[in-house]
Amino acid sequence: MFARTRILSASRSAVSRRYASTKSLKEALQEVIPAKQEQLRKLKTEHSQAVVGDVENIIGGMRGLKAMLWEASVLDPNEGIRFHGLSIPECQKVLPAAPGGKEMTAESMLWLLMTGRVPTEAESRQLSRELAEKGDLPKFVEQLVDSFPQTLHPMAQLGMGVAALNHDSAFQAAYEKGIKKSEYWTHTLEDALNLIARLPALAARIYRNVYKPGTPMPAINKDLDLIGNYSALLGFGDNHSLTEYLRLYIALHGDHEGGNASAHTSHLVGSTLADPYLSYAAALFALAGPLHGLANQEVLRWQLAMQAEIGSDVSHEQIKEYLWKTLKSGQVVPGYGHGVLRQADPRFIALQEFCDSRPELQQSPVIGLVKKTYEVAPGVLKEHGKTKNPYPNVDATSGCVLHHYGLKEFKAILHGHFRCLESPGMPHAVCLGSSPWVAVGAAKISVNGCIGKAHQITRVVQLIHRVIRRELNGYPFQSALSDVTQKKQRYLRE
């Protein structure tokens, strides 16, 4: 579905010398890819005509439609997310942590997502070292980022910075020379790993330029894991608790069935054989939309507004009254509800357990309010009766924890970085998706096609003609267009 990637030979040799007897991620994938390619071939040749589902409502978008191949994770309405069959608590038990830490690392989750196998501690450490060796930004990218105005939104800066890394795309170079389709994945992997490796330095540089201008950024520590370096580059390296939280958060966001707006965007762009840098840049721009990547910020605003109005040391009854006030004003309770889940999001539970294990978070007024809200909100939302899932999702607490630790700005770009594992190309899916049997994504239906009745289409065309005639006769174009829009919306409802 996608294409991409290159790795520094010097870095690779340095890693191989240190872990001579340890299997690399590429070597592990070499054992996996042939079988996956054969599965895709059989699926196409033997089951291409199989009906996998019926489309009942196109106007509402693609939610619930079976429209892509995915196996890295499965989201069950009642159990929540599983990564290659492992629940979140199981992942927390078996995936390697960083030295001196307890939380699973991004590298160990990436290994699991890409291979379907839990890495050994040595394999995870080797991958950490490899990424650290590749982590420095090209000079021209540093200059590009430094040239951005401080007022340019960080997500726009991150997307442009990622796209600029395309200059060094191994896949693009190999494709121009001519390579077999069966070899796409090797170059894709190289680009994907380079992208993941360079994101901490890129995001941290943007963070410092926007929020801490003039502060020097430390060098990448080759002995730290990806998130350990990220935390240090942001200026929070001395805060072990925040670093551990970031490790947990990015691992939990490693994949979510691969079909959300940003991940789907990366698949669509990558299906044209755009390299991972361009695919991931497109995904970031999708993530920048307020309906997708800003949910945890909305939760934080709402929680802080509640705190300002009723205080922190409050009763359940006071929170209940504030919840009803929110609902009666026509607003939703941010952080509650989910398109698929019908129970509390296991990612929320994992983050809450992290909060319960940290004394500083137990004493935080905002985190305390989040916990009390969780104890009250489901009952209120059930009584309200307008949500299928009255339970919290991961956004109900994630941004509030970042706020407590001092990352009060930057949540969107942090979220963008966290999504780097979810179909990185979003990196891991790009590699496994770069198969000669995965087709280019393309839309096949128009709004008029959705309406489906010829006489209604004719009436819409007549209305458009009427707009033109009325404009020519001096009737304001905006008023005429408003008339057409209202009538067309009525046709769509019918």
C-alpha distance (Angstrom), angle and dihedral (degrees) to the residues before:
residue distance angle dihedral
M1 . . .
F2 3.76 . .
A3 3.74 141.3 .
R4 3.78 139.8 -142.5
T5 3.80 159.8 95.6
R6 3.75 159.3 108.6
I7 3.80 138.8 -175.6
L8 3.76 132.1 -159.1
S9 3.79 109.9 -100.7
A10 3.79 91.0 -147.8
S11 3.78 90.0 55.5
R12 3.78 92.1 48.4
S13 3.79 92.8 51.4
A14 3.79 91.6 47.9
V15 3.78 90.8 52.5
S16 3.79 93.6 45.7
R17 3.80 91.4 52.4
R18 3.79 91.4 53.5
Y19 3.79 95.7 45.5
A20 3.78 102.1 26.8
S21 3.81 94.5 156.3
T22 3.82 97.1 41.3
K23 3.78 122.4 96.6
S24 3.81 114.3 -118.7
L25 3.79 123.6 -135.2
K26 3.79 90.3 -108.2
E27 3.80 91.3 52.3
A28 3.80 90.0 49.1
L29 3.79 90.3 50.6
Q30 3.79 91.8 49.1
E31 3.79 86.1 65.9
V32 3.81 92.8 48.4
I33 3.80 105.9 39.1
P34 3.85 100.2 66.9
A35 3.80 91.8 55.2
K36 3.81 91.5 46.9
Q37 3.78 91.6 49.6
E38 3.80 90.0 50.7
Q39 3.80 90.8 50.5
L40 3.80 90.2 52.6
R41 3.80 91.2 48.0
K42 3.81 91.5 52.3
L43 3.78 92.0 45.6
K44 3.78 90.6 55.3
T45 3.79 98.7 41.7
E46 3.80 99.5 39.0
H47 3.81 105.4 29.1
S48 3.79 106.6 25.8
Q49 3.81 92.5 119.3
A50 3.80 96.5 47.4
V51 3.80 115.3 122.5
V52 3.81 109.9 -129.2
G53 3.79 99.0 178.5
D54 3.78 148.3 -25.7
V55 3.79 126.0 -103.7
E56 3.78 111.5 -133.0
N57 3.80 104.0 163.5
I58 3.79 124.1 25.0
I59 3.79 96.2 167.7
G60 3.80 90.0 68.5
G61 3.79 92.6 57.5
M62 3.80 129.4 -120.0
R63 3.80 100.4 -49.8
G64 3.79 109.5 138.3
L65 3.81 95.0 8.8
K66 3.79 118.6 129.3
A67 3.78 97.3 -130.1
M68 3.81 107.9 138.9
L69 3.79 143.3 39.7
W70 3.79 114.0 -109.7
E71 3.79 136.2 157.3
A72 3.81 108.1 154.7
S73 3.79 90.8 89.9
V74 3.78 139.6 7.0
L75 3.78 124.0 -157.3
D76 3.79 113.2 -148.7
P77 3.82 116.0 -166.4
N78 3.79 91.9 -132.6
E79 3.81 104.7 27.8
G80 3.79 99.9 36.9
I81 3.78 126.5 -144.6
R82 3.80 124.7 -5.7
F83 3.79 122.9 -172.5
H84 3.80 108.9 -146.6
G85 3.79 87.5 -27.4
L86 3.81 96.5 -45.9
S87 3.79 120.6 118.7
I88 3.79 120.2 -139.7
P89 3.83 93.7 -100.5
E90 3.81 89.1 49.4
C91 3.81 91.1 50.3
Q92 3.79 89.7 50.2
K93 3.80 89.4 54.8
V94 3.80 100.6 45.4
L95 3.82 108.2 28.4
P96 3.83 114.1 90.5
A97 3.79 119.8 -105.8
A98 3.79 128.2 -145.8
P99 3.82 118.3 -91.0
G100 3.78 107.4 -78.9
G101 3.80 92.5 11.5
K102 3.79 137.2 97.4
E103 3.81 103.1 -154.6
M104 3.80 122.8 89.8
T105 3.78 114.2 -102.5
A106 3.78 128.6 -121.1
E107 3.81 88.4 -118.8
S108 3.80 93.4 57.4
M109 3.81 91.3 48.6
L110 3.81 90.7 47.8
W111 3.81 90.1 51.9
L112 3.81 91.0 50.6
L113 3.81 93.1 47.6
M114 3.79 93.9 49.2
T115 3.80 101.0 40.7
G116 3.79 104.8 23.1
R117 3.80 88.0 -127.5
V118 3.80 132.5 105.3
P119 3.82 108.3 -115.8
T120 3.76 123.5 -129.7
E121 3.77 117.6 -114.7
A122 3.81 89.5 -105.7
E123 3.81 92.1 51.7
S124 3.79 91.4 49.7
R125 3.81 91.7 48.1
Q126 3.79 91.5 48.8
L127 3.79 90.7 52.2
S128 3.82 89.5 49.5
R129 3.78 89.8 52.7
E130 3.80 92.4 47.3
L131 3.79 92.2 51.8
A132 3.80 92.0 46.9
E133 3.81 90.2 52.0
K134 3.82 89.4 54.2
G135 3.80 97.0 41.4
D136 3.81 103.3 98.8
L137 3.80 116.9 102.8
P138 3.81 121.4 -124.7
K139 3.79 110.6 -103.6
F140 3.80 93.7 -116.2
V141 3.82 91.0 56.1
E142 3.80 90.6 51.8
Q143 3.80 89.1 51.0
L144 3.80 91.3 47.6
V145 3.80 93.2 51.6
D146 3.80 92.3 44.9
S147 3.82 89.4 54.0
F148 3.81 93.9 59.3
P149 3.81 116.4 104.6
Q150 3.78 112.6 -107.2
T151 3.80 89.0 -122.1
L152 3.83 94.4 59.9
H153 3.81 109.3 109.1
P154 3.82 112.0 -100.3
M155 3.81 92.1 -127.8
A156 3.79 90.7 56.2
Q157 3.79 89.1 49.4
L158 3.80 92.3 48.5
G159 3.79 92.6 49.8
M160 3.80 92.9 50.0
G161 3.79 91.9 45.4
V162 3.80 91.8 52.1
A163 3.80 91.5 47.1
A164 3.82 89.9 51.9
L165 3.82 90.0 57.4
N166 3.80 85.0 67.8
H167 3.82 84.9 84.0
D168 3.82 88.3 81.5
S169 3.81 98.2 40.1
A170 3.79 111.4 150.8
F171 3.79 91.6 -164.3
Q172 3.78 93.6 53.2
A173 3.80 91.3 49.5
A174 3.81 92.3 47.5
Y175 3.81 93.3 45.4
E176 3.79 91.9 52.9
K177 3.80 89.6 52.9
G178 3.79 92.1 47.4
I179 3.80 125.0 -102.2
K180 3.80 135.8 -178.1
K181 3.78 116.7 -97.5
S182 3.79 89.0 -124.3
E183 3.81 88.1 62.7
Y184 3.80 97.3 51.6
W185 3.78 91.8 98.6
T186 3.81 96.1 61.1
H187 3.79 93.1 58.3
T188 3.79 90.7 39.0
L189 3.78 89.8 54.7
E190 3.78 91.5 51.9
D191 3.80 92.7 52.1
A192 3.81 92.0 43.3
L193 3.79 93.8 52.7
N194 3.79 91.9 45.4
L195 3.79 89.1 51.2
I196 3.80 93.6 49.9
A197 3.80 90.9 45.3
R198 3.81 94.4 52.3
L199 3.79 98.6 43.6
P200 3.84 95.4 84.7
A201 3.81 92.9 55.1
L202 3.81 92.2 42.8
A203 3.81 95.8 47.8
A204 3.80 92.9 42.3
R205 3.79 92.2 50.8
I206 3.79 90.3 52.7
Y207 3.80 90.6 46.9
R208 3.79 93.1 52.5
N209 3.81 93.6 44.3
V210 3.80 92.2 52.0
Y211 3.80 103.5 34.8
K212 3.81 106.5 17.1
P213 3.81 105.8 28.8
G214 3.77 115.6 -172.8
T215 3.80 96.4 19.5
P216 3.83 114.1 128.2
M217 3.79 119.0 -119.6
P218 3.83 117.9 -134.3
A219 3.79 123.2 -123.9
I220 3.79 119.7 -96.7
N221 3.80 111.8 -90.7
K222 3.81 108.0 -132.2
D223 3.81 90.6 -155.2
L224 3.81 95.8 57.5
D225 3.78 128.5 85.5
L226 3.80 121.2 -114.4
I227 3.80 96.5 -91.0
G228 3.79 93.3 39.5
N229 3.79 87.4 59.5
Y230 3.80 92.3 42.6
S231 3.79 91.7 54.6
A232 3.81 91.3 47.7
L233 3.81 93.2 47.8
L234 3.80 90.2 51.4
G235 3.79 88.9 52.9
F236 3.81 98.6 -105.9
G237 3.79 99.6 99.4
D238 3.80 92.6 121.5
N239 3.80 91.7 56.6
H240 3.81 102.1 86.3
S241 3.80 93.1 177.9
L242 3.81 93.3 55.1
T243 3.80 91.0 46.4
E244 3.80 90.4 52.0
Y245 3.81 90.0 47.9
L246 3.79 91.3 51.9
R247 3.82 90.2 50.2
L248 3.78 90.8 53.5
Y249 3.80 94.4 42.6
I250 3.78 96.5 50.6
A251 3.81 91.9 45.6
L252 3.81 91.3 50.9
H253 3.80 89.6 50.7
G254 3.80 92.2 47.3
D255 3.79 92.6 109.5
H256 3.79 139.4 -9.2
E257 3.80 106.3 -175.9
G258 3.79 90.2 -64.0
G259 3.79 95.5 -105.4
N260 3.80 106.4 100.5
A261 3.80 118.9 114.0
S262 3.81 98.3 -91.4
A263 3.80 95.7 41.5
H264 3.80 91.3 45.7
T265 3.79 89.6 50.3
S266 3.79 90.6 54.3
H267 3.82 90.8 50.1
L268 3.79 92.2 49.3
V269 3.80 94.7 48.6
G270 3.79 92.1 41.5
S271 3.79 92.0 51.7
T272 3.81 87.3 71.0
L273 3.84 87.6 60.1
A274 3.77 92.0 -105.5
D275 3.80 106.1 156.8
P276 3.84 121.9 -104.2
Y277 3.79 93.4 -98.6
L278 3.79 92.7 59.4
S279 3.80 92.7 39.8
Y280 3.78 92.9 51.3
A281 3.81 92.2 44.3
A282 3.80 88.6 56.2
A283 3.80 89.6 49.4
L284 3.80 90.4 53.1
F285 3.79 91.7 54.1
A286 3.81 89.0 52.6
L287 3.79 89.2 48.9
A288 3.81 90.2 52.6
G289 3.79 90.5 69.4
P290 3.82 112.5 105.3
L291 3.81 92.5 -127.1
H292 3.80 91.1 59.8
G293 3.78 117.2 27.4
L294 3.78 103.9 23.3
A295 3.80 100.6 62.4
N296 3.80 95.9 107.1
Q297 3.79 90.0 50.4
E298 3.80 90.0 54.2
V299 3.80 88.8 52.2
L300 3.79 91.7 50.7
R301 3.81 92.4 49.4
W302 3.79 90.4 49.9
Q303 3.81 93.9 46.8
L304 3.82 92.1 48.1
A305 3.81 90.5 48.1
M306 3.80 89.5 51.7
Q307 3.79 90.7 48.5
A308 3.81 91.0 50.2
E309 3.81 92.1 50.8
I310 3.80 103.9 40.7
G311 3.81 104.1 13.3
S312 3.80 132.0 -124.5
D313 3.80 103.5 -84.7
V314 3.78 94.1 64.6
S315 3.77 138.1 145.0
H316 3.78 127.2 -115.6
E317 3.79 88.2 -110.4
Q318 3.82 92.0 58.1
I319 3.81 90.9 50.3
K320 3.80 89.9 47.6
E321 3.81 90.6 53.9
Y322 3.81 91.1 49.4
L323 3.81 91.0 49.5
W324 3.79 91.1 52.9
K325 3.78 90.4 46.8
T326 3.81 88.9 55.3
L327 3.80 93.4 48.0
K328 3.80 95.3 44.8
S329 3.80 89.8 52.7
G330 3.80 88.2 62.3
Q331 3.80 95.4 -105.7
V332 3.78 128.9 123.1
V333 3.79 124.0 -123.3
P334 3.81 102.2 -106.9
G335 3.79 116.7 -129.6
Y336 3.79 94.3 29.3
G337 3.78 127.4 101.5
H338 3.78 131.8 32.3
G339 3.79 135.5 -147.8
V340 3.81 93.0 -125.1
L341 3.81 111.4 9.6
R342 3.79 121.2 89.2
Q343 3.81 95.6 -176.6
A344 3.79 134.5 50.2
D345 3.80 109.3 -62.0
P346 3.84 108.0 -100.4
R347 3.81 87.5 -141.1
F348 3.80 88.8 59.7
I349 3.80 89.6 49.4
A350 3.82 91.2 50.7
L351 3.81 91.9 50.8
Q352 3.80 91.5 46.5
E353 3.80 90.2 51.8
F354 3.80 87.8 52.1
C355 3.81 89.2 52.6
D356 3.80 91.0 48.9
S357 3.82 90.0 53.8
R358 3.82 95.0 53.7
P359 3.83 118.6 74.8
E360 3.81 92.8 -155.4
L361 3.81 90.7 55.7
Q362 3.80 92.8 45.1
Q363 3.81 87.2 58.4
S364 3.82 95.0 45.6
P365 3.83 112.6 112.4
V366 3.81 92.5 -148.6
I367 3.81 94.8 48.3
G368 3.80 89.7 45.8
L369 3.79 89.5 53.8
V370 3.81 90.6 49.6
K371 3.80 90.0 54.4
K372 3.81 93.9 47.5
T373 3.81 90.5 47.7
Y374 3.81 88.9 54.2
E375 3.80 89.0 54.4
V376 3.81 92.3 53.8
A377 3.82 110.2 25.9
P378 3.84 100.9 71.9
G379 3.80 91.3 57.3
V380 3.80 92.6 48.3
L381 3.80 92.7 47.4
K382 3.81 91.5 48.8
E383 3.78 89.5 52.1
H384 3.81 89.9 47.0
G385 3.79 87.3 55.8
K386 3.79 100.6 -158.0
T387 3.80 102.2 103.7
K388 3.80 129.3 71.6
N389 3.78 91.4 -152.4
P390 3.81 116.4 36.7
Y391 3.80 92.5 178.2
P392 3.82 130.8 101.1
N393 3.78 124.1 -93.5
V394 3.79 125.6 -152.3
D395 3.81 92.6 -85.7
A396 3.80 91.3 64.1
T397 3.80 90.7 82.3
S398 3.82 110.6 6.9
G399 3.80 99.7 86.3
C400 3.79 92.9 40.6
V401 3.82 90.6 59.4
L402 3.81 91.1 50.6
H403 3.80 88.4 50.0
H404 3.79 91.2 53.2
Y405 3.80 92.2 52.0
G406 3.79 92.9 51.1
L407 3.80 102.3 -98.0
K408 3.77 91.4 121.3
E409 3.80 97.8 148.1
F410 3.79 120.7 33.7
K411 3.82 100.5 56.3
A412 3.80 95.2 128.2
I413 3.78 94.7 53.9
L414 3.81 91.0 42.8
H415 3.79 87.6 54.1
G416 3.78 89.1 48.5
H417 3.78 90.4 54.2
F418 3.79 91.3 47.4
R419 3.80 89.5 56.8
C420 3.81 91.1 59.3
L421 3.80 90.9 96.8
E422 3.78 95.0 48.5
S423 3.74 101.2 89.7
P424 3.78 93.9 -32.9
G425 3.37 101.2 -147.4
M426 2.59 30.9 54.8
P427 3.80 78.6 -8.4
H428 3.82 112.9 -117.7
A429 3.80 97.4 38.2
V430 3.75 92.8 46.2
C431 3.78 90.5 60.5
L432 3.79 96.2 46.9
G433 3.78 90.8 38.3
S434 3.79 94.7 54.4
S435 3.73 92.8 94.5
P436 3.80 127.0 134.3
W437 3.79 88.4 -124.5
V438 3.81 100.3 58.4
A439 3.77 110.2 93.1
V440 3.77 130.0 -135.7
G441 3.78 110.8 -93.2
A442 3.81 115.5 -116.7
A443 3.78 137.8 164.9
K444 3.79 113.5 -117.0
I445 3.78 106.6 -176.7
S446 3.80 138.6 57.8
V447 3.79 131.6 -147.6
N448 3.80 89.7 -104.6
G449 3.78 88.3 52.5
C450 3.79 88.3 55.7
I451 3.80 91.7 55.5
G452 3.75 88.9 56.8
K453 3.83 100.2 -170.9
A454 3.78 118.6 104.5
H455 3.79 95.7 -149.7
Q456 3.81 91.4 54.2
I457 3.80 90.9 51.1
T458 3.78 89.0 51.3
R459 3.79 91.2 51.4
V460 3.82 91.2 50.7
V461 3.80 90.5 52.1
Q462 3.79 89.9 48.8
L463 3.79 89.9 52.1
I464 3.80 91.2 51.7
H465 3.80 89.7 51.0
R466 3.78 88.4 50.1
V467 3.83 89.9 54.7
I468 3.79 89.9 55.5
R469 3.80 93.2 47.5
R470 3.79 93.3 47.5
E471 3.80 91.2 48.8
L472 3.78 89.4 52.8
N473 3.80 89.5 50.3
G474 3.80 92.2 53.0
Y475 3.83 99.1 -96.0
P476 3.85 108.0 141.7
F477 3.78 110.5 -99.1
Q478 3.81 93.4 -139.0
S479 3.80 92.0 54.8
A480 3.79 92.1 47.9
L481 3.78 91.8 47.9
S482 3.80 90.2 49.6
D483 3.81 89.5 55.1
V484 3.80 91.1 51.7
T485 3.79 93.5 46.3
Q486 3.79 93.4 52.7
K487 3.80 92.6 48.9
K488 3.80 93.2 46.1
Q489 3.80 90.4 50.5
R490 3.81 88.4 53.4
Y491 3.82 90.2 52.5
L492 3.80 90.4 50.8
R493 3.80 91.2 51.1
E494 3.79 89.5 52.0
